[in-house]
Amino acid sequence: MPRSYFDRNTPIAALATPEGRSALAVVRTAGANAIELVAHCFSNRQALLDAQGYQAVYGWFIDPSSGEYIDEVIALVFRAPHSFTGENAVEIMSHGSPAVVERILDVLYAQGFSPALHGEFSFRAFVQGKTDLVRAEAINELTHASCEAARHDALQRLSGALSRKLGEIRDLMVDLLADINAKLDYPEDEGPEESSRWLEIMHHARDALSVLIQSYPGGRLRQEGFLVVIAGRPNAGKSSLFNLFAREERAIVSPEPGTTRDWIETWISIGEFAVRLVDTAGLRSSQNMIEAEGVRRSQSLLERADVILYLVDGVAGLNDEDREFAAKHPEALLLWNKADLSRCLPAPEGWIALSAKDVRSFGEFENIVIDRLRSYARTTQKAGTLERQIRIASERQAGLLKQSDLALSQALEAYTAGAGLDLVALHIREAAEAIGEITGDIAADEVLERVFSTFCLGK
């Protein structure tokens, strides 16, 4: 029978560092008797048992069933409640050989540890009150951060900034709910000043929710990365531009049109952002089935792109297909390639002249792309406040924020329409509960299991 996250009496162990060869590996353990169980496998047993919290102990990891020495290790001891999970814990630092790690884990499992579930250490930290659900999710987001922007945002959420903001909003609702419930007992006490104050609180809470909701599209892009698609007719220089961004010869560059018949992609960093960069097949009608399929796939990618870079051969100039594409995709960056050639035509208004083979001038164009990414990653906040803004990147959190906002709007509508205060209170309670689900103050078991199952092992 599969073990549950709520089986908290079982000591757990897992590799906390990535699998594969490395200089060092960290095996993480936690549980009420974790220190005693690890001590059975440690050459310097008494030193480990006597160790204070945050103390490192040197020794050899041993298989107690055979007395075999497995590896030379450092054991870092944590005493409850001063550990990540709030339980006793030992972190074993060994050499990073997969064979060593496998033997250490096998011995620990034989001693009574169970393999940790995905995110089970973070789950136990949440249950023990060491963190809330928002900060626990931020740990996972920080682990997966692939660029500076994602790291910055995840660290801000991990610091508790989002939790504090949500707490402020929920406190407004709870205080208002208490006020309304009191008036349900004494309806004759409600006056115009009180009515005005209630409306002000509801509007203020909705404004705060709106800022967080609006931050989600940009926050998601910063966390997951942008899809940037290079498009254009055959032989416009798309592959050369792709190679410039990639800083290596990834795409084949040839004067023969139609060389790229399927897309080529790579993950890169542009400025502070992670970007999935795609070089597509040249856009044109073709009788060749393979090339036609490549064009169809290119069109599909363009429909999903966050940023489109459309190249035209500046020597050949524009044709009707180019003009049609520019009209259909007004947000695309229009690039006039081969500007380094003397026979290149002047760039039309709104087009950016560049050479996809000139590394020296590439930096200026890259800054234009970075500015576009920044504009998409930000919300409508005023200049100067953007980098301090709290952003959300979780679809779960965004959905619950919208749910809370809807309930508040229903409360406002009911109150201004003169509906009974009991109906107004019902909607405000729904709004507050949605916020509580975000932080984990109110959360069903299956929701918690779904959230933590997306975490890495050892987290």
C-alpha positions as CSV (number, residue, x, y, z in Angstrom):
1,M,0.0,0.0,0.0
2,P,1.5,3.4,-1.0
3,R,2.6,5.6,1.9
4,S,0.8,8.8,2.6
5,Y,2.2,12.3,3.2
6,F,0.2,12.2,6.5
7,D,2.2,9.2,7.8
8,R,4.4,11.5,9.8
9,N,5.6,8.9,12.3
10,T,7.9,7.2,9.8
11,P,11.5,8.5,9.5
12,I,12.3,9.4,5.9
13,A,15.5,9.6,3.8
14,A,16.3,10.8,0.3
15,L,19.1,12.2,-1.8
16,A,18.9,16.0,-1.7
17,T,21.4,16.8,-4.4
18,P,20.9,16.0,-8.1
19,E,21.4,12.4,-9.3
20,G,24.6,11.5,-11.2
21,R,28.3,11.9,-10.5
22,S,29.4,15.0,-8.5
23,A,32.1,16.0,-6.1
24,L,29.8,15.6,-3.1
25,A,26.3,14.3,-2.4
26,V,23.9,15.1,0.4
27,V,21.5,12.5,1.8
28,R,18.8,14.0,3.9
29,T,17.0,12.3,6.8
30,A,14.3,13.4,9.2
31,G,12.1,11.9,11.9
32,A,11.8,11.6,15.7
33,N,14.5,8.8,15.9
34,A,16.5,9.9,12.9
35,I,19.7,10.7,14.9
36,E,19.6,7.3,16.6
37,L,19.0,5.4,13.4
38,V,21.9,7.1,11.6
39,A,24.2,6.6,14.6
40,H,23.8,2.8,14.0
41,C,25.5,3.3,10.7
42,F,28.2,5.7,11.9
43,S,31.8,4.9,13.0
44,N,31.8,7.7,15.5
45,R,28.5,6.7,17.0
46,Q,28.6,8.3,20.4
47,A,29.9,11.6,19.0
48,L,26.8,11.7,16.7
49,L,24.4,10.9,19.6
50,D,26.0,13.6,21.7
51,A,26.1,16.2,19.0
52,Q,24.3,19.5,19.5
53,G,22.1,21.0,16.8
54,Y,23.9,22.5,13.8
55,Q,27.0,20.5,14.7
56,A,29.0,18.6,12.1
57,V,30.6,15.2,13.0
58,Y,33.3,13.4,10.9
59,G,33.3,9.7,10.5
60,W,32.7,6.7,8.3
61,F,29.3,5.5,7.1
62,I,29.1,1.7,7.8
63,D,26.7,-1.1,6.9
64,P,26.0,-2.4,10.5
65,S,24.9,-5.8,9.2
66,S,28.3,-6.6,7.8
67,G,30.6,-4.0,9.3
68,E,31.6,-2.8,5.8
69,Y,32.9,0.7,5.5
70,I,31.0,2.4,2.7
71,D,32.3,6.0,2.6
72,E,34.1,8.7,4.5
73,V,31.4,11.3,5.4
74,I,30.4,14.4,7.4
75,A,27.1,14.1,9.3
76,L,25.4,17.4,10.1
77,V,23.0,17.1,13.1
78,F,19.8,19.1,13.6
79,R,17.8,18.9,16.9
80,A,14.0,19.4,16.9
81,P,12.5,21.9,16.6
82,H,15.4,23.8,15.1
83,S,15.5,22.0,11.8
84,F,13.9,22.5,8.4
85,T,11.1,20.0,9.1
86,G,10.9,20.8,12.8
87,E,12.0,17.2,13.6
88,N,15.3,15.6,14.5
89,A,17.4,15.3,11.3
90,V,20.8,14.3,10.0
91,E,22.2,15.3,6.6
92,I,25.0,13.0,5.4
93,M,27.6,14.5,3.1
94,S,29.4,11.8,1.1
95,H,31.4,11.6,-2.1
96,G,29.1,12.0,-5.1
97,S,29.4,8.6,-6.7
98,P,26.0,7.1,-7.6
99,A,27.3,3.8,-6.2
100,V,28.1,5.4,-2.8
101,V,24.7,7.1,-2.6
102,E,22.8,4.0,-3.5
103,R,24.6,2.0,-0.8
104,I,24.0,4.7,1.8
105,L,20.3,4.8,1.0
106,D,19.9,1.0,1.0
107,V,21.5,0.8,4.5
108,L,19.3,3.6,5.8
109,Y,16.2,1.9,4.5
110,A,17.3,-1.3,6.1
111,Q,17.6,0.6,9.4
112,G,14.0,1.7,9.3
113,F,13.9,4.8,7.1
114,S,11.3,5.0,4.3
115,P,12.1,6.6,1.0
116,A,10.8,10.2,1.1
117,L,7.9,11.2,-1.1
118,H,8.3,14.1,-3.5
119,G,8.4,17.3,-1.4
120,E,7.8,15.3,1.9
121,F,10.5,17.3,3.8
122,S,8.7,20.5,2.8
123,F,5.3,19.0,3.6
124,R,6.5,18.2,7.1
125,A,7.9,21.7,7.5
126,F,4.4,23.0,6.6
127,V,2.6,20.7,8.9
128,Q,4.9,21.6,11.8
129,G,4.3,25.3,11.2
130,K,7.8,26.0,10.0
131,T,6.5,27.5,6.8
132,D,3.2,28.3,5.1
133,L,2.0,26.9,1.7
134,V,3.1,30.0,-0.2
135,R,6.7,29.9,1.1
136,A,6.8,26.1,0.6
137,E,5.8,26.6,-3.1
138,A,8.5,29.3,-3.3
139,I,11.1,26.7,-2.3
140,N,10.0,24.6,-5.3
141,E,10.0,27.7,-7.6
142,L,13.5,28.7,-6.4
143,T,14.8,25.2,-7.0
144,H,13.5,25.4,-10.6
145,A,14.5,29.0,-11.2
146,S,16.4,29.1,-14.5
147,C,17.1,32.8,-14.7
148,E,17.8,35.8,-12.6
149,A,14.2,37.1,-12.8
150,A,12.8,33.8,-11.6
151,R,15.3,33.6,-8.8
152,H,14.5,37.2,-7.7
153,D,10.8,36.6,-7.6
154,A,10.9,33.2,-6.0
155,L,13.3,34.5,-3.3
156,Q,10.9,37.4,-2.6
157,R,8.0,35.0,-2.1
158,L,10.3,32.7,0.1
159,S,11.1,35.7,2.3
160,G,7.4,36.0,3.2
161,A,6.5,39.1,1.2
162,L,3.5,37.5,-0.6
163,S,2.4,35.8,2.6
164,R,2.4,39.1,4.5
165,K,0.4,40.8,1.7
166,L,-2.1,38.0,1.7
167,G,-2.4,38.2,5.5
168,E,-3.1,41.9,5.3
169,I,-5.9,41.3,2.8
170,R,-7.4,38.5,4.7
171,D,-7.3,40.5,8.0
172,L,-9.3,43.2,6.3
173,M,-11.9,40.7,5.3
174,V,-12.0,38.9,8.7
175,D,-12.3,42.2,10.6
176,L,-15.1,43.3,8.3
177,L,-16.8,40.0,8.7
178,A,-16.7,40.4,12.5
179,D,-18.1,43.9,12.2
180,I,-21.0,42.7,10.0
181,N,-21.8,39.7,12.2
182,A,-22.0,42.1,15.2
183,K,-24.5,44.3,13.3
184,L,-26.5,41.2,12.4
185,D,-27.1,40.9,16.2
186,Y,-27.8,44.7,16.6
187,P,-29.1,45.9,13.2
188,E,-30.3,49.2,14.6
189,D,-26.7,50.3,15.2
190,E,-25.7,50.5,11.5
191,G,-25.3,54.2,10.3
192,P,-24.1,56.0,7.2
193,E,-20.5,56.3,8.4
194,E,-20.2,52.6,9.0
195,S,-21.7,51.9,5.6
196,S,-19.2,54.1,3.9
197,R,-16.3,52.5,5.8
198,W,-17.4,49.0,4.9
199,L,-17.6,49.9,1.2
200,E,-14.1,51.5,1.5
201,I,-12.7,48.3,3.0
202,M,-14.2,46.1,0.3
203,H,-12.9,48.3,-2.5
204,H,-9.4,48.5,-0.9
205,A,-9.3,44.7,-0.6
206,R,-10.3,44.3,-4.2
207,D,-7.6,46.8,-5.4
208,A,-5.0,44.8,-3.5
209,L,-6.2,41.6,-5.1
210,S,-6.3,43.2,-8.5
211,V,-2.6,44.1,-8.3
212,L,-1.6,40.5,-7.4
213,I,-3.9,39.0,-10.1
214,Q,-2.4,41.4,-12.8
215,S,1.1,40.3,-11.8
216,Y,0.4,36.6,-12.8
217,P,1.0,36.7,-16.5
218,G,4.3,38.4,-16.2
219,G,5.3,36.4,-13.1
220,R,4.5,33.2,-15.0
221,L,6.7,34.2,-17.9
222,R,9.6,35.1,-15.6
223,Q,9.3,31.7,-13.8
224,E,8.7,29.5,-16.8
225,G,10.6,31.4,-19.5
226,F,9.6,33.1,-22.8
227,L,9.0,31.4,-26.1
228,V,10.8,33.5,-28.7
229,V,10.3,32.5,-32.3
230,I,12.5,33.5,-35.3
231,A,10.4,33.6,-38.5
232,G,10.7,34.8,-42.1
233,R,10.9,33.7,-45.6
234,P,13.6,31.2,-46.7
235,N,17.2,32.5,-46.7
236,A,16.4,35.6,-44.8
237,G,19.1,34.9,-42.2
238,K,17.1,33.2,-39.5
239,S,19.6,30.5,-38.7
240,S,22.5,33.1,-38.6
241,L,20.5,35.1,-36.0
242,F,19.7,31.9,-34.1
243,N,23.4,31.1,-33.9
244,L,24.2,34.6,-32.7
245,F,21.8,34.3,-29.8
246,A,23.0,30.7,-29.0
247,R,26.6,31.8,-29.1
248,E,27.4,28.6,-31.1
249,E,26.8,27.1,-34.5
250,R,23.6,25.2,-33.7
251,A,21.7,25.8,-36.9
252,I,23.0,25.0,-40.4
253,V,23.6,28.2,-42.4
254,S,23.4,27.8,-46.2
255,P,22.6,30.0,-49.2
256,E,20.3,27.2,-50.4
257,P,16.6,28.2,-49.5
258,G,14.7,25.7,-47.4
259,T,17.7,24.3,-45.5
260,T,15.7,24.4,-42.2
261,R,12.7,22.2,-42.7
262,D,11.8,21.6,-39.0
263,W,12.3,23.9,-36.1
264,I,15.5,24.0,-34.0
265,E,15.4,25.1,-30.4
266,T,17.6,25.9,-27.5
267,W,17.2,27.3,-24.0
268,I,19.3,30.4,-23.5
269,S,19.4,33.4,-21.1
270,I,18.7,36.9,-22.6
271,G,19.3,39.5,-20.0
272,E,17.8,38.3,-16.7
273,F,15.2,36.0,-18.5
274,A,15.1,32.3,-19.5
275,V,14.2,32.0,-23.2
276,R,13.2,29.0,-25.3
277,L,14.6,30.2,-28.7
278,V,13.2,28.6,-31.8
279,D,14.5,28.8,-35.4
280,T,11.6,27.9,-37.7
281,A,11.3,26.7,-41.3
282,G,11.1,29.5,-43.9
283,L,7.6,30.6,-44.5
284,R,6.5,29.9,-48.1
285,S,4.2,27.7,-50.2
286,S,5.9,24.5,-51.1
287,Q,5.0,21.3,-53.0
288,N,7.6,19.4,-51.0
289,M,5.7,17.5,-48.3
290,I,8.5,17.7,-45.7
291,E,9.0,21.4,-46.2
292,A,5.3,22.1,-46.1
293,E,5.0,20.2,-42.8
294,G,7.8,22.3,-41.4
295,V,6.0,25.5,-42.4
296,R,2.8,24.2,-40.8
297,R,4.7,23.6,-37.5
298,S,6.2,27.0,-37.8
299,Q,2.7,28.6,-38.0
300,S,1.7,26.6,-34.9
301,L,4.7,27.9,-32.9
302,L,4.0,31.5,-34.0
303,E,0.5,31.2,-32.5
304,R,2.0,30.4,-29.1
305,A,5.0,32.7,-29.2
306,D,5.5,35.3,-26.6
307,V,7.9,37.3,-28.8
308,I,8.3,37.0,-32.6
309,L,11.4,38.1,-34.5
310,Y,10.5,38.4,-38.2
311,L,13.5,38.7,-40.6
312,V,13.5,40.0,-44.1
313,D,16.4,39.9,-46.5
314,G,17.2,43.6,-46.9
315,V,18.8,43.1,-50.3
316,A,15.7,41.4,-51.7
317,G,13.3,43.8,-50.0
318,L,9.7,43.4,-49.0
319,N,7.1,41.3,-50.8
320,D,3.3,40.9,-50.2
321,E,3.9,38.0,-47.8
322,D,6.1,40.1,-45.6
323,R,3.6,43.0,-45.5
324,E,0.8,40.6,-44.7
325,F,2.8,39.0,-41.9
326,A,3.6,42.4,-40.4
327,A,-0.1,43.4,-40.5
328,K,-1.2,40.2,-38.9
329,H,1.4,40.3,-36.1
330,P,1.7,43.9,-35.0
331,E,3.6,43.0,-31.9
332,A,6.4,41.3,-33.8
333,L,9.9,42.8,-33.9
334,L,10.5,43.5,-37.6
335,L,14.1,43.0,-38.6
336,W,15.8,44.3,-41.8
337,N,18.7,41.8,-42.2
338,K,22.0,42.1,-44.2
339,A,22.3,45.9,-43.4
340,D,26.1,45.4,-43.6
341,L,26.0,44.9,-47.3
342,S,26.3,47.9,-49.7
343,R,23.5,46.7,-51.9
344,C,21.1,46.4,-48.9
345,L,18.0,48.6,-49.4
346,P,17.1,51.3,-46.8
347,A,15.0,49.8,-43.9
348,P,11.4,50.9,-44.1
349,E,9.8,52.8,-41.1
350,G,9.2,50.5,-38.2
351,W,11.9,48.0,-39.2
352,I,15.2,47.4,-37.3
353,A,18.3,47.3,-39.5
354,L,20.8,44.7,-38.5
355,S,23.3,42.1,-39.7
356,A,22.7,38.6,-38.4
357,K,26.4,37.9,-39.0
358,D,27.8,41.0,-37.2
359,V,28.6,40.1,-33.6
360,R,29.8,43.6,-32.8
361,S,26.4,45.3,-33.4
362,F,24.4,42.4,-32.0
363,G,24.6,43.8,-28.4
364,E,22.4,46.8,-29.4
365,F,19.8,44.6,-31.0
366,E,19.8,42.2,-28.0
367,N,19.1,45.2,-25.7
368,I,16.0,45.8,-27.8
369,V,14.8,42.2,-27.2
370,I,15.6,42.5,-23.5
371,D,13.4,45.7,-23.3
372,R,10.6,43.8,-25.0
373,L,10.8,40.9,-22.6
374,R,10.9,43.3,-19.6
375,S,7.8,45.0,-20.9
376,Y,5.9,41.7,-21.2
377,A,7.2,40.5,-17.8
378,R,5.9,43.5,-16.0
379,T,2.4,44.7,-15.1
380,T,0.8,48.1,-15.2
381,Q,2.6,49.3,-12.0
382,K,4.2,52.7,-12.1
383,A,7.9,53.0,-13.1
384,G,10.2,52.7,-10.2
385,T,8.0,50.2,-8.3
386,L,8.4,47.3,-10.7
387,E,11.4,45.6,-9.2
388,R,9.9,45.8,-5.7
389,Q,6.5,44.4,-6.9
390,I,5.3,41.1,-5.4
391,R,4.6,38.8,-8.3
392,I,2.8,35.4,-8.3
393,A,3.8,32.7,-10.7
394,S,1.5,29.9,-9.5
395,E,-1.7,29.0,-11.5
396,R,-3.2,27.6,-8.3
397,Q,-2.6,30.9,-6.5
398,A,-3.9,33.0,-9.4
399,G,-7.1,30.9,-9.6
400,L,-7.8,31.4,-5.9
401,L,-7.1,35.1,-6.0
402,K,-9.7,35.4,-8.8
403,Q,-12.1,33.3,-6.8
404,S,-11.6,35.7,-3.8
405,D,-12.0,38.7,-6.0
406,L,-15.3,37.3,-7.5
407,A,-16.7,36.7,-4.0
408,L,-15.8,40.2,-2.9
409,S,-17.4,41.7,-6.0
410,Q,-20.6,39.7,-5.2
411,A,-20.4,41.1,-1.6
412,L,-20.2,44.6,-2.9
413,E,-23.0,44.0,-5.4
414,A,-25.2,42.5,-2.7
415,Y,-24.5,45.4,-0.2
416,T,-25.1,48.2,-2.7
417,A,-28.3,46.5,-3.8
418,G,-29.5,46.5,-0.2
419,A,-29.5,42.7,0.2
420,G,-29.4,41.3,3.7
421,L,-26.2,41.5,5.6
422,D,-26.2,37.7,6.0
423,L,-25.7,37.3,2.2
424,V,-22.9,40.0,2.3
425,A,-21.2,38.1,5.1
426,L,-21.5,34.9,3.2
427,H,-19.6,36.3,0.2
428,I,-16.9,37.9,2.4
429,R,-16.4,34.6,4.2
430,E,-15.9,32.9,0.8
431,A,-13.4,35.6,-0.2
432,A,-11.4,35.1,3.0
433,E,-11.5,31.4,2.7
434,A,-10.0,31.5,-0.8
435,I,-7.0,33.5,0.6
436,G,-6.7,30.9,3.4
437,E,-6.4,28.2,0.8
438,I,-3.5,30.0,-0.8
439,T,-1.5,30.2,2.4
440,G,-2.6,26.7,3.5
441,D,-4.5,28.0,6.6
442,I,-7.5,26.3,5.0
443,A,-6.6,23.4,2.7
444,A,-8.0,19.9,1.9
445,D,-5.6,17.0,2.2
446,E,-5.8,16.2,-1.5
447,V,-4.9,19.8,-2.4
448,L,-1.8,19.6,-0.2
449,E,-0.7,16.2,-1.6
450,R,-1.1,17.6,-5.2
451,V,1.0,20.7,-4.4
452,F,3.8,18.8,-2.7
453,S,3.9,16.0,-5.2
454,T,5.3,18.4,-7.8
455,F,8.4,19.0,-5.6
456,C,11.8,17.3,-6.1
457,L,12.8,14.3,-4.0
458,G,14.8,15.5,-1.0
459,K,12.8,18.8,-0.8
